[in-house]
């Protein structure tokens, strides 16, 4: 294992276990769900404001429970295949989006009474879950990375800069 992989692995472990406390992630998820519910995208405006907010809060909360652990455990598992960090991260997002597509399809069928083929609805949900889940996961990851850098002492900043450069080179 190269030094950059060890540094990246150590950073990922510290970020997941120390910087993603359940309460903070839950509150942020509920705020984002409320924002999406207020905007009512993808036809959720027919539900009314309160049901749209509830619908999006459920989806954002479940999405957080799927995407954040997947963005940690799948790249950790894929370390043995010597893939770059970006390739491991994209694989984790794709797997999480597939799982989330099934859940979104089910939750949508509970809130809406549209008669569509399950496979057709599932294929329509995959791109949406991939984009929204990826953006939210990237947001949490960047927020966590910034907090991680703020907690380090100034003498360790050179090591963080080198680690950041090595991560960017691997992209």
C-alpha positions in Angstrom: 0.0 0.0 0.0 1.5 3.4 -1.0 1.9 6.2 1.4 -0.8 8.2 -0.3 -3.3 5.3 0.1 -2.4 5.0 3.8 -3.0 8.8 4.3 -6.2 8.6 2.3 -7.4 5.6 4.3 -6.5 7.3 7.6 -8.4 10.4 6.5 -11.5 8.5 5.4 -11.6 6.6 8.7 -11.3 9.8 10.8 -13.8 11.6 8.7 -16.5 8.9 8.8 -16.2 8.1 12.5 -15.4 11.5 13.9 -16.9 14.1 11.6 -20.3 12.6 10.8 -22.1 12.4 14.1 -25.6 11.1 13.7 -27.3 14.2 15.1 -25.5 16.7 12.9 -26.1 14.7 9.8 -29.8 14.2 10.7 -30.4 17.9 11.3 -28.7 18.8 8.1 -30.6 16.2 6.2 -33.9 17.4 7.6 -33.0 21.0 6.6 -32.2 19.9 3.1 -35.4 17.8 2.9 -37.4 20.8 4.0 -35.7 22.9 1.3 -36.5 20.3 -1.4 -40.1 19.9 -0.1 -40.6 23.7 -0.3 -39.3 23.7 -3.8 -41.4 20.6 -4.7 -39.4 19.4 -7.7 -40.2 16.4 -9.8 -44.0 16.8 -9.6 -44.3 16.8 -5.8 -46.1 20.1 -6.0 -49.4 18.2 -6.4 -49.0 16.8 -2.9 -49.3 20.2 -1.1 -46.6 21.8 0.8 -46.8 19.8 4.0 -46.9 16.4 2.3 -44.1 17.5 -0.1 -41.9 18.5 2.8 -42.6 15.2 4.6 -42.0 13.2 1.4 -38.6 14.9 0.8 -37.5 14.6 4.4 -38.2 10.9 4.3 -36.2 10.5 1.1 -33.3 12.7 2.2 -33.1 10.9 5.6 -33.1 7.4 4.0 -30.7 8.6 1.4 -28.3 9.8 4.1 -28.6 6.4 5.7 -27.7 4.7 2.4 -25.2 7.1 0.7 -22.9 8.0 3.7 -22.1 4.5 4.8 -21.8 3.3 1.2 -19.3 6.2 0.5 -17.2 4.8 3.3 -17.5 1.0 3.2 -17.4 0.5 -0.6 -14.2 2.5 -1.2 -12.6 0.7 1.8 -13.5 -2.6 0.3 -12.2 -1.6 -3.2 -8.8 -0.6 -1.8 -7.6 -4.2 -2.6 -8.2 -3.6 -6.3 -5.8 -0.6 -6.4 -8.3 1.8 -7.9 -8.0 5.6 -7.6 -9.9 7.3 -4.9 -12.3 8.9 -7.4 -13.0 5.5 -9.0 -13.8 4.0 -5.6 -16.0 6.9 -4.7 -17.9 6.8 -8.0 -18.5 3.0 -7.6 -19.9 3.6 -4.1 -22.2 6.3 -5.4 -23.5 4.0 -8.2 -24.2 1.2 -5.8 -26.0 3.5 -3.4 -28.0 5.1 -6.2 -29.2 1.6 -7.3 -30.3 0.8 -3.8 -31.9 4.2 -3.3 -33.8 3.9 -6.6 -35.7 0.9 -5.3 -36.6 2.9 -2.1 -37.6 6.0 -4.0 -39.8 4.0 -6.3 -41.5 2.4 -3.3 -42.0 5.6 -1.3 -43.2 7.4 -4.5 -45.8 4.7 -5.0 -47.0 5.2 -1.4 -47.4 9.0 -1.9 -48.6 9.0 -5.5 -51.3 6.8 -7.1 -49.9 6.7 -10.6 -50.1 3.4 -12.4 -46.7 2.9 -14.0 -44.6 -0.2 -14.7 -42.2 -0.8 -11.8 -39.2 -1.2 -14.1 -40.1 1.9 -16.0 -40.4 3.9 -12.8 -37.2 2.5 -11.4 -35.3 3.4 -14.5 -36.6 7.0 -14.3 -35.6 7.3 -10.6 -32.0 6.1 -11.0 -30.6 9.3 -12.6 -32.4 11.5 -10.1 -31.2 9.5 -7.1 -27.7 9.4 -8.6 -27.5 13.2 -9.1 -29.2 14.2 -5.8 -27.5 11.6 -3.7 -24.1 12.3 -5.2 -24.4 16.1 -4.6 -25.5 15.6 -1.0 -22.8 13.1 -0.3 -20.2 15.3 -1.9 -21.5 18.2 0.2 -21.2 16.2 3.4 -17.8 15.0 2.4 -16.4 18.5 1.6 -17.9 19.9 4.8 -16.3 17.0 6.8 -13.0 17.5 5.0 -13.0 21.3 5.8 -13.8 20.5 9.5 -11.0 17.9 9.5 -8.5 20.5 8.3 -9.6 23.0 10.8 -8.9 20.6 13.7 -5.3 19.9 12.7 -2.5 21.9 14.3 -0.6 24.4 12.1 2.5 22.2 12.2 0.5 19.4 10.5 -0.8 21.6 7.7 2.1 20.7 5.4 1.1 17.0 5.7 -2.5 17.9 4.9 -1.5 19.9 1.9 0.6 17.0 0.7 -2.3 14.6 1.3 -4.7 16.9 -0.6 -2.3 17.1 -3.5 -1.9 13.3 -3.6 -5.6 12.8 -3.5 -6.1 15.3 -6.4 -3.3 13.5 -8.4 -5.1 10.2 -8.0 -8.4 11.7 -9.3 
